[in-house]
């Protein structure tokens, strides 16, 4: 939301109504995956446009919003809202709609009551179409990443089928708290079993790589990047909590995969493992397009935004790949992150929509989720710190390059608003 002071709405709405609207917008931005520094800045800007003073405090599982009316005596109108929320999930369509509704309310084109009604329209059940899109995003995302890594066709097919099975499993694990908390471990357990069975009875696989590709949608690479980005912007509590959550996810995925491999060993299964990357360039770039389409569905982009999302994903991968060939992998990641952050900000300025529509898919191909899981798997399997050291150093280099790119991209072209 932009920060121009417009007071039309505040002249027609009560103090309590304005507070309730800002609190609802804040909760929704949190639910749609907005990082702490962007959320807090957006809430402050909206509150100012509605003639409110607001001091927000955001963390990955909640919000504290302290409001006051600048037209009243100090202390006479203080309201504090404590909102408990689950970790956000990226939803580009709802983020764009919430931003549009907030601007309309603050600009006087929509009343606060109409704004509440419009926001609640976003809560409609996605129905069968939404479930099918989720399943397709899991299957195509896993197969696309496997192809991007130039794995053999059997590996690509195994990753795609396993991704589909994981999506189906999540429909059931989300229904109960206990199974929801164990969903990551159960997904890794399923991925491990499928990979072991295929490698035992059908043909050899790049076993760990296929398991990681199958789990690509669940990997916390974006969470790791956002955590370090929040720490760099001095949101230490939120960044630390998000970083701990990402590490916990990696641990659960590792535990699930190791249980599957261990059980397979005890029951006498002997998977045939190979290291083979035989695919040509056209498979790699075709897989980039498939993965980009999958991420557009995964991030729940609007249909009209699919070209932007896919173009940003392809551009991010291409810049990092060719920049890395010339100057080294960290430099390629830095250039891609900087370019896509600046492009997202430019998109926001020209289209008056959230820059996350371009920025988020632009960096998703760069995040180090797969490398972090590979490092921990190697460490646990070999019980040797040196086995995972190289992968962990790669993760650190990628995260530092990403965060530097995000920071310098915002300097290159400042954002129209904070989303």
Secondary structure, 3 states (H helix, E strand, C coil): CCCCCCCHHHHHCCHHHHHHHHHHHHHHHHHCCCCHHHHHHHHHHHHHHCCCEEEEEEECCEEEEEEECCCCCCCCCCEEEEEECCCCCCCHHHHHHHHHHHHHHHCCCCCHHHHHHHHHHCCCCCHHHHHHHHHHHHHHHHHHHHHHCCCCHHHHHHHHHHHHHHHHHHHHHCCCHHHHHCHHHHHHHHHHHHHHHHHHHCCCECHHHHHHHHCHHHCCHHHHHHHHHHHHCCCHHHHHHHHHHHHHHHHHHHHHHHHHHHHHHHCCCCCCECCCCCCCHHHHHHHHHHHHHHHHHHCCCCHHHHHHHHHHHHHHHHHHHHHHHHHCHHHHHHHHHHHHHHHHHHHHHHHCCCCHHHHHHHHHCCCCHHHHHHHHHHHHHHCCHHHHHHHHHHHHHHHHHHHHHHHHHHHHCCCCCCC
